[in-house]
């Protein structure tokens, strides 16, 4: 079963080339890749794909810029196979990624989502250990040994308490994502939103511990650019408000409480206050503190 590797592109053309080369270097040949260029203003991107001569690699360019959420939808429209991943255009697959995730799917064919093991790299491709990733991988991710399947209220509550997933590494069953769809108005937290929606409708996740994905963490990302001015946290508060109501409607009281408290989101805001103060961004510091200490909805 081929894995559909979908790459929504807007960013650094060289990092995109590196991502595609990492796909071509897979130990398994059971994959196809589709790059959807969201009208990025650089002719070298199209030239690179024209020079590849690889029938497994498809390049599509949007006539106009659609934005994050609609470009994900465009990628989904172009998917042709039962399993897919939305690979970040600056992330890298380790050589056994396809092999590992297809084996996990074979063991749990009805699971909606697979979260493989992830290492974190910096702008230069060096493996790094950041505090946020240590917390994600060692503290907030559900405990257990080996490949394991999780779901239900416990998984929803865990994710609403602390989003420990790595979105570009997640492998989905296509029919589940197509049926659930992406929410409007939540471009920077849509990853958590769609997975929680999947879980709420009965979908489960397989946690595969084998490290086979390199997630790039750097300061130029869309999400990090909005942190100090509070835009991301305003979006998070709105999402958690909706999620609490969603969990209440499902009768999942623990998950609803986790959404209302959103503790790690609040703690994240607190850690950014010193940076805002040093930047003399008084308004940003106020917004961060307001998010951290807002009354639970």
C-alpha positions as CSV (number, residue, x, y, z in Angstrom):
1,X,0.0,0.0,0.0
2,X,1.7,3.2,-1.1
3,X,2.0,6.0,1.4
4,X,0.8,9.4,0.1
5,X,3.4,12.0,1.2
6,X,1.8,15.4,0.9
7,X,4.0,18.5,1.2
8,X,2.3,21.9,1.5
9,X,5.0,24.3,0.5
10,X,5.7,27.9,1.5
11,X,9.2,28.5,2.8
12,X,12.9,27.9,2.1
13,X,13.4,26.2,-1.3
14,X,16.6,24.5,-0.2
15,X,15.0,22.9,2.8
16,X,12.2,21.7,0.6
17,X,14.8,20.1,-1.7
18,X,16.3,18.4,1.4
19,X,12.9,17.1,2.4
20,X,12.3,15.6,-1.0
21,X,15.7,14.0,-1.1
22,X,14.9,12.4,2.3
23,X,11.8,10.9,0.7
24,X,13.8,9.5,-2.3
25,X,16.3,7.9,0.1
26,X,13.6,5.7,1.8
27,X,14.5,2.0,2.3
28,X,10.9,1.2,1.1
29,X,9.8,2.2,-2.4
30,X,6.1,2.1,-1.3
31,X,5.4,5.8,-1.5
32,X,4.4,8.7,-3.7
33,X,4.9,12.4,-3.0
34,X,2.9,15.4,-4.0
35,X,4.2,18.9,-3.4
36,X,1.6,21.7,-3.4
37,X,3.4,25.0,-3.9
38,X,1.2,27.8,-2.4
39,X,2.3,30.3,-5.0
40,X,5.7,30.9,-3.4
41,X,7.5,33.6,-5.4
42,X,10.6,31.7,-6.5
43,X,11.0,30.2,-9.9
44,X,13.7,27.8,-8.7
45,X,11.2,25.6,-7.0
46,X,9.5,24.6,-10.2
47,X,12.8,24.3,-11.9
48,X,14.0,21.8,-9.2
49,X,11.1,19.5,-9.7
50,X,11.3,19.7,-13.5
51,X,14.9,18.5,-13.2
52,X,14.2,15.5,-11.0
53,X,12.8,13.1,-13.6
54,X,11.2,11.0,-10.9
55,X,7.6,9.8,-11.7
56,X,6.9,9.2,-8.0
57,X,7.3,13.0,-7.3
58,X,4.4,15.2,-8.4
59,X,4.7,19.1,-8.3
60,X,1.5,21.2,-8.3
61,X,1.5,25.0,-8.0
62,X,-1.5,27.0,-6.8
63,X,-2.5,29.9,-9.0
64,X,-2.9,32.1,-6.0
65,X,-1.9,31.8,-2.3
66,X,-4.5,29.8,-0.4
67,X,-3.1,30.1,3.1
68,X,-2.2,27.4,5.5
69,X,-5.6,25.7,6.0
70,X,-6.8,25.8,2.4
71,X,-3.5,24.5,1.2
72,X,-3.9,21.5,3.5
73,X,-7.3,20.9,2.0
74,X,-5.8,21.1,-1.5
75,X,-3.2,18.5,-0.5
76,X,-6.0,16.3,0.8
77,X,-7.9,16.6,-2.5
78,X,-4.9,15.3,-4.4
79,X,-4.3,12.3,-2.2
80,X,-4.9,9.0,-3.9
81,X,-4.1,6.3,-1.4
82,X,-5.4,5.0,1.9
83,X,-2.6,6.3,4.1
84,X,-1.2,9.9,4.1
85,X,1.2,12.2,5.9
86,X,1.4,16.0,5.6
87,X,5.2,16.3,5.6
88,X,6.5,19.7,6.6
89,X,8.5,21.3,3.8
90,X,11.4,21.8,6.1
91,X,11.3,18.5,7.9
92,X,13.2,15.3,7.0
93,X,12.3,11.6,6.9
94,X,14.8,9.2,8.2
95,X,15.5,6.4,5.7
96,X,13.1,3.9,7.4
97,X,10.1,6.2,8.0
98,X,7.9,4.6,5.3
99,X,8.9,1.1,6.4
100,X,8.2,1.8,10.0
101,X,4.8,3.4,9.6
102,X,3.5,0.9,7.1
103,X,4.5,-1.9,9.6
104,X,2.6,-0.1,12.4
105,X,-0.4,0.3,10.1
106,X,-0.3,-3.4,9.2
107,X,-0.4,-4.3,12.9
108,X,-3.3,-1.9,13.6
109,X,-5.1,-1.4,10.3
110,X,-8.1,0.3,11.7
111,X,-6.2,2.9,13.8
112,X,-6.9,6.4,12.5
113,X,-3.5,8.0,13.3
114,X,0.1,6.8,13.8
115,X,2.6,8.9,15.8
116,X,6.1,7.6,15.0
117,X,9.2,8.3,17.0
118,X,10.7,11.8,16.4
119,X,14.0,13.5,16.8
120,X,14.3,17.3,16.8
121,X,16.8,19.1,14.6
122,X,17.8,22.8,14.3
123,X,18.1,25.1,11.3
124,X,21.4,23.4,10.4
125,X,20.1,19.9,10.7
126,X,21.8,19.1,14.0
127,X,19.9,16.9,16.4
128,X,19.0,19.0,19.5
129,X,17.3,18.5,22.8
130,X,15.1,21.4,23.8
131,X,13.2,21.7,27.1
132,X,9.8,21.6,25.3
133,X,10.7,18.4,23.5
134,X,12.0,16.7,26.6
135,X,8.7,17.5,28.3
136,X,6.7,16.3,25.3
137,X,8.5,13.0,24.9
138,X,9.3,12.2,28.5
139,X,6.5,13.7,30.6
140,X,3.3,14.4,28.7
141,X,3.1,11.6,26.1
142,X,1.1,8.5,27.4
143,X,3.4,6.1,29.2
144,X,4.0,2.6,27.9
145,X,6.5,0.2,26.3
146,X,6.9,-0.5,22.6
147,X,4.2,0.1,20.0
148,X,0.9,0.8,21.7
149,X,-2.6,1.9,20.8
150,X,-4.4,4.6,22.7
151,X,-7.8,6.4,22.3
152,X,-11.0,7.6,24.0
153,X,-11.3,10.2,26.7
154,X,-7.9,9.4,28.2
155,X,-6.2,10.3,24.9
156,X,-8.3,13.4,24.4
157,X,-7.6,14.7,27.9
158,X,-3.9,14.0,27.5
159,X,-3.7,16.1,24.3
160,X,-5.8,18.9,25.6
161,X,-3.6,19.0,28.7
162,X,-0.4,19.1,26.6
163,X,-0.2,18.7,22.8
164,X,2.7,16.2,22.6
165,X,2.2,15.3,19.0
166,X,4.5,16.2,16.0
167,X,2.0,17.1,13.3
168,X,4.2,16.7,10.2
169,X,5.1,13.1,11.3
170,X,1.5,11.9,11.8
171,X,0.2,9.3,9.4
172,X,-3.5,9.2,8.8
173,X,-6.1,7.0,7.2
174,X,-7.2,9.2,4.3
175,X,-11.0,8.5,4.6
176,X,-10.9,9.6,8.3
177,X,-9.2,13.0,7.6
178,X,-11.5,13.6,4.5
179,X,-14.6,12.9,6.6
180,X,-13.6,15.0,9.6
181,X,-12.0,17.9,7.7
182,X,-10.0,20.9,8.8
183,X,-11.6,23.6,10.9
184,X,-11.7,27.2,9.7
185,X,-10.2,30.0,11.8
186,X,-7.6,28.0,13.6
187,X,-4.6,28.0,11.3
188,X,-2.0,27.6,14.0
189,X,-3.7,24.9,16.1
190,X,-5.6,23.0,13.4
191,X,-3.4,20.0,14.0
192,X,-4.6,19.5,17.5
193,X,-8.2,20.3,16.5
194,X,-8.4,17.7,13.8
195,X,-6.9,14.9,15.9
196,X,-9.1,15.7,18.9
197,X,-12.1,15.6,16.4
198,X,-11.0,12.2,15.2
199,X,-10.6,10.9,18.7
200,X,-14.0,12.3,19.7
201,X,-15.6,10.3,16.9
202,X,-14.0,7.1,18.1
203,X,-10.7,7.1,16.2
204,X,-7.6,5.7,17.9
205,X,-3.9,6.4,17.7
206,X,-0.9,4.1,17.5
207,X,2.3,5.3,19.2
208,X,5.2,3.8,17.4
209,X,8.4,4.4,19.4
210,X,10.9,3.8,16.5
211,X,12.6,7.2,15.8
212,X,12.2,7.7,12.0
213,X,11.4,11.4,11.6
214,X,13.4,14.6,12.0
215,X,11.3,17.5,13.1
216,X,12.9,20.9,12.5
217,X,12.4,23.5,15.2
218,X,13.6,27.0,14.4
219,X,12.6,30.6,15.2
220,X,11.3,31.3,11.7
221,X,8.1,29.2,11.9
222,X,4.7,30.7,11.4
223,X,3.7,29.7,15.0
224,X,6.8,31.1,16.7
225,X,6.4,34.4,14.9
226,X,3.1,35.0,16.7
227,X,4.1,34.1,20.2
228,X,5.3,37.3,21.7
229,X,2.4,39.4,20.3
230,X,-0.1,36.9,21.7
231,X,-1.8,36.0,18.4
232,X,-1.2,32.3,18.8
233,X,-2.4,32.3,22.4
234,X,-5.6,34.1,21.5
235,X,-6.3,31.4,18.9
236,X,-5.5,28.7,21.5
237,X,-7.9,30.2,24.0
238,X,-10.7,30.2,21.4
239,X,-9.9,26.6,20.5
240,X,-9.9,25.4,24.1
241,X,-13.2,27.1,24.7
242,X,-14.7,25.2,21.8
243,X,-13.0,21.9,22.8
244,X,-14.4,22.1,26.4
245,X,-17.9,22.4,25.0
246,X,-17.2,19.6,22.6
247,X,-16.0,17.3,25.4
248,X,-19.0,18.3,27.6
249,X,-21.3,17.3,24.8
250,X,-19.5,13.9,24.6
251,X,-19.8,13.4,28.3
252,X,-16.0,13.4,28.8
253,X,-15.7,15.5,32.0
254,X,-12.0,14.9,32.5
255,X,-11.2,16.0,28.9
256,X,-13.4,19.0,29.3
257,X,-11.6,20.0,32.4
258,X,-8.2,19.6,30.7
259,X,-9.4,21.9,27.9
260,X,-10.6,24.6,30.3
261,X,-7.3,24.5,32.3
262,X,-5.0,24.0,29.2
263,X,-2.1,24.0,31.7
264,X,0.9,23.6,29.4
265,X,-0.4,26.4,27.1
266,X,-0.5,28.7,30.1
267,X,2.9,27.6,31.3
268,X,4.3,28.2,27.8
269,X,3.0,31.8,27.9
270,X,4.7,32.3,31.3
271,X,8.1,31.1,29.9
272,X,7.9,33.8,27.2
273,X,7.3,36.8,29.5
274,X,11.0,37.4,30.2
275,X,11.7,37.5,26.5
276,X,8.9,40.0,25.9
277,X,10.2,42.2,28.8
278,X,13.7,42.1,27.4
279,X,12.3,43.1,24.0
280,X,10.5,46.0,25.7
281,X,7.2,44.7,24.5
282,X,4.9,45.7,27.3
283,X,1.8,44.9,25.4
284,X,3.1,41.4,24.5
285,X,4.0,40.8,28.1
286,X,0.5,41.8,29.2
287,X,-1.1,39.5,26.7
288,X,1.1,36.6,27.7
289,X,0.3,37.1,31.4
290,X,-3.4,37.5,30.5
291,X,-3.4,34.1,28.8
292,X,-1.4,32.4,31.6
293,X,-3.7,33.6,34.4
294,X,-7.1,33.9,32.6
295,X,-10.0,32.3,34.4
296,X,-10.9,28.9,33.2
297,X,-13.9,29.1,30.8
